[in-house]
Amino acid sequence: MSDAPLLHIVNLRKNYQSLRPLRMRGLTIGRGERIAVSGLDAGAAEVLVNLVTGASVPDEGEVIVMGRSTASIADGDEWLASLDRFGIVSPRAVLLDSASLMQNLAMPFTLDIDPVPDDVVSRTTALAKEVGIAADVLGEPIARLTPEMRMRAHLVRAVALNPELLILEHPTAGLPEPDRRPFGSAVARIAEARSLAALIISEDVAFSREAAHRTLALNAATGELKHKRSLFGW
């Protein structure tokens, strides 16, 4: 296994539809490390996710994922193949409201969801249980589920194909306050079990404390990341 960090951002600058560009002087996430970053609104968070996944490239600086600059991705086919490295939890991700929870959770494994094949049912049920989704709700249409259960569904789909880097984009923005810390605990538990690294973009202090090893606050004007908290004594 390489000792290179999973994510290394250096002197990042990216213009987008905002009063100032997205700036980040430096961020490094090692294998199995979960870091929460605050100070990014919804627009900046989307830009950062796109930069990390290689959907866009910096105007200045570098985004290096697993030892390789995203700017070196040659074409669309290579980029699509590279997406398997990431698991993304975002309210922007699409769930099919007319389909059942089971059918939605099965989609990373198969598009044959009517009915879902038995082997996929078994895998999906086990993942759902691990994330805290009871078997008796798997047949419910997505449209009937609570915001908290929908976000747990996003988490199941994000980890289904064994990514190396989990990216969470304001995952608790639509959750009631009592559901935020438990969801953070679920994220930490799932990531720990898989030795998953995670970039957590969130303004939710309670959630971040549960989900992350340490939290950083971004100064949008300078791009500096200020250390806020550590479980490891850093």
C-alpha positions as CSV (number, residue, x, y, z in Angstrom):
1,M,0.0,0.0,0.0
2,S,1.3,3.5,-0.9
3,D,2.2,5.9,1.9
4,A,1.0,8.8,-0.3
5,P,-2.0,10.7,1.1
6,L,-5.3,10.0,-0.4
7,L,-6.0,13.7,-1.0
8,H,-3.5,16.6,-1.2
9,I,-4.6,20.1,-2.1
10,V,-1.9,22.7,-2.7
11,N,-2.4,26.5,-3.3
12,L,-5.9,25.9,-4.8
13,R,-7.7,28.8,-6.5
14,K,-10.9,28.3,-8.5
15,N,-13.1,31.0,-9.9
16,Y,-16.9,30.4,-9.9
17,Q,-20.1,32.4,-9.7
18,S,-19.3,34.1,-6.4
19,L,-17.8,37.4,-5.1
20,R,-14.5,35.7,-4.5
21,P,-12.8,32.5,-5.8
22,L,-12.5,29.3,-3.8
23,R,-9.1,29.4,-2.2
24,M,-7.4,26.6,-0.1
25,R,-3.8,26.9,0.7
26,G,-3.3,23.3,1.7
27,L,-5.2,20.2,2.9
28,T,-3.9,16.7,3.3
29,I,-6.0,13.6,4.2
30,G,-4.2,10.4,4.9
31,R,-5.5,6.8,4.6
32,G,-8.2,6.2,7.1
33,E,-8.3,9.8,8.2
34,R,-11.6,11.7,8.5
35,I,-11.3,15.5,8.3
36,A,-14.3,18.0,8.6
37,V,-14.0,21.4,6.9
38,S,-16.3,24.3,7.7
39,G,-16.5,27.7,6.1
40,L,-17.8,26.6,2.7
41,D,-21.4,27.5,1.7
42,A,-23.4,25.3,-0.7
43,G,-21.9,26.8,-3.8
44,A,-18.3,26.5,-2.6
45,A,-18.9,23.0,-1.3
46,E,-20.1,21.9,-4.8
47,V,-17.1,23.4,-6.4
48,L,-14.7,21.7,-4.0
49,V,-16.4,18.3,-4.6
50,N,-16.1,18.7,-8.3
51,L,-12.4,19.6,-7.9
52,V,-11.6,16.6,-5.8
53,T,-13.4,14.2,-8.1
54,G,-11.8,15.7,-11.2
55,A,-15.0,17.0,-12.7
56,S,-13.3,20.3,-12.9
57,V,-9.6,21.4,-12.5
58,P,-8.1,24.3,-10.5
59,D,-7.3,27.7,-12.1
60,E,-4.2,27.6,-9.9
61,G,-2.6,25.0,-7.7
62,E,-3.1,21.3,-7.6
63,V,-5.5,18.7,-6.4
64,I,-3.7,15.4,-6.0
65,V,-5.8,12.3,-5.4
66,M,-4.0,9.0,-4.5
67,G,-0.7,10.4,-5.8
68,R,-2.0,11.8,-9.1
69,S,-3.0,15.3,-10.1
70,T,-6.6,15.5,-11.3
71,A,-5.4,17.8,-14.1
72,S,-3.6,14.7,-15.7
73,I,-6.8,12.8,-16.3
74,A,-6.7,12.4,-20.1
75,D,-10.4,12.0,-21.2
76,G,-14.0,11.4,-20.2
77,D,-13.6,7.6,-20.1
78,E,-10.6,7.8,-17.7
79,W,-12.5,10.2,-15.5
80,L,-15.6,8.0,-15.3
81,A,-13.4,5.1,-14.3
82,S,-11.7,7.2,-11.6
83,L,-15.0,7.9,-9.9
84,D,-15.1,4.4,-8.4
85,R,-12.5,5.7,-5.9
86,F,-15.1,8.0,-4.3
87,G,-18.2,7.6,-2.3
88,I,-20.3,10.7,-2.2
89,V,-23.0,11.6,0.3
90,S,-24.8,14.7,-0.8
91,P,-28.4,16.0,-0.7
92,R,-27.8,16.8,-4.4
93,A,-27.6,13.1,-5.2
94,V,-30.7,11.6,-6.9
95,L,-33.0,9.1,-5.2
96,L,-35.9,7.7,-7.2
97,D,-39.0,8.7,-5.2
98,S,-41.3,6.3,-7.0
99,A,-39.0,3.3,-6.3
100,S,-38.6,1.5,-3.0
101,L,-35.7,2.0,-0.6
102,M,-34.5,-1.5,-1.5
103,Q,-34.5,-0.7,-5.2
104,N,-32.6,2.6,-4.7
105,L,-30.0,0.9,-2.5
106,A,-29.6,-1.9,-5.1
107,M,-28.7,0.5,-7.9
108,P,-24.9,0.6,-7.3
109,F,-24.9,-3.2,-7.9
110,T,-27.5,-3.6,-10.7
111,L,-30.0,-1.7,-12.8
112,D,-32.2,-4.8,-12.8
113,I,-34.4,-3.7,-9.8
114,D,-37.9,-5.0,-10.7
115,P,-37.5,-7.3,-8.9
116,V,-34.1,-6.9,-7.2
117,P,-32.1,-10.1,-7.7
118,D,-31.8,-12.3,-4.5
119,D,-28.0,-12.0,-4.2
120,V,-28.3,-8.2,-4.4
121,V,-31.1,-8.2,-1.8
122,S,-28.8,-10.0,0.6
123,R,-25.9,-7.6,0.1
124,T,-28.1,-4.5,0.2
125,T,-29.9,-5.7,3.4
126,A,-26.6,-6.3,5.2
127,L,-25.3,-2.8,4.2
128,A,-28.6,-1.2,5.3
129,K,-28.4,-2.9,8.7
130,E,-24.8,-1.7,9.1
131,V,-25.9,1.9,8.4
132,G,-28.8,1.6,10.8
133,I,-31.7,1.0,8.4
134,A,-34.1,-1.6,9.6
135,A,-35.2,-4.4,7.2
136,D,-38.9,-3.5,7.7
137,V,-38.5,-0.2,5.9
138,L,-36.7,-1.5,2.8
139,G,-39.9,-2.0,1.0
140,E,-41.1,1.6,1.6
141,P,-41.1,4.1,-1.3
142,I,-38.3,6.7,-0.9
143,A,-40.9,9.5,-1.0
144,R,-42.4,8.3,2.4
145,L,-39.1,8.2,4.3
146,T,-37.8,10.8,6.8
147,P,-34.9,13.1,5.8
148,E,-32.7,11.2,8.2
149,M,-33.5,7.8,6.6
150,R,-33.0,9.3,3.1
151,M,-29.5,10.5,4.2
152,R,-28.7,7.0,5.5
153,A,-29.7,5.7,2.1
154,H,-27.2,8.0,0.5
155,L,-24.5,6.7,2.9
156,V,-25.3,3.1,1.9
157,R,-25.0,3.9,-1.8
158,A,-21.8,5.8,-1.2
159,V,-20.0,2.9,0.5
160,A,-21.5,0.1,-1.6
161,L,-18.7,-0.3,-4.1
162,N,-15.9,0.0,-1.5
163,P,-14.5,3.4,-2.3
164,E,-11.2,4.7,-0.9
165,L,-12.3,8.3,-0.1
166,L,-15.7,9.2,1.3
167,I,-16.9,12.8,0.5
168,L,-19.8,14.2,2.5
169,E,-21.3,17.5,1.3
170,H,-23.3,19.3,3.9
171,P,-25.1,16.0,4.7
172,T,-27.1,17.2,7.7
173,A,-28.3,20.5,6.2
174,G,-31.9,19.1,6.0
175,L,-31.9,16.9,9.1
176,P,-33.7,17.8,12.3
177,E,-31.2,18.5,15.2
178,P,-31.8,15.3,17.1
179,D,-30.8,13.2,14.1
180,R,-27.5,14.9,13.4
181,R,-25.2,13.4,16.0
182,P,-26.5,9.8,15.5
183,F,-25.9,10.2,11.7
184,G,-22.3,11.4,12.5
185,S,-21.8,8.3,14.6
186,A,-23.0,6.1,11.8
187,V,-20.6,7.8,9.4
188,A,-17.7,7.2,11.8
189,R,-18.6,3.6,12.4
190,I,-19.0,2.8,8.7
191,A,-15.7,4.6,7.8
192,E,-13.8,3.0,10.7
193,A,-14.9,-0.5,9.7
194,R,-13.6,0.0,6.2
195,S,-10.5,2.1,7.0
196,L,-12.1,4.8,4.8
197,A,-10.7,8.3,4.6
198,A,-13.3,11.0,4.5
199,L,-13.6,14.7,3.5
200,I,-16.5,16.1,5.4
201,I,-17.8,19.5,4.4
202,S,-20.2,20.7,7.1
203,E,-21.1,23.6,9.3
204,D,-22.7,21.2,11.8
205,V,-20.4,21.2,14.8
206,A,-22.2,18.3,16.6
207,F,-22.2,16.1,13.5
208,S,-18.6,16.9,12.7
209,R,-17.5,16.0,16.3
210,E,-19.0,12.6,15.9
211,A,-17.9,11.9,12.3
212,A,-14.4,13.3,12.1
213,H,-11.1,12.8,13.7
214,R,-10.4,16.6,13.5
215,T,-12.1,19.7,12.2
216,L,-10.7,22.7,10.3
217,A,-12.2,26.1,9.5
218,L,-11.5,27.7,6.1
219,N,-10.8,31.4,5.9
220,A,-12.4,32.1,2.5
221,A,-10.5,35.3,2.0
222,T,-7.0,33.8,2.5
223,G,-7.6,30.1,1.9
224,E,-6.0,29.2,5.3
225,L,-7.4,26.3,7.2
226,K,-7.4,26.8,10.9
227,H,-7.1,23.8,13.2
228,K,-10.1,23.5,15.5
229,R,-10.0,20.1,17.2
230,S,-8.2,16.8,17.3
231,L,-8.7,13.4,18.7
232,F,-5.1,12.5,18.1
233,G,-3.4,15.4,20.0
234,W,-2.2,17.2,16.8
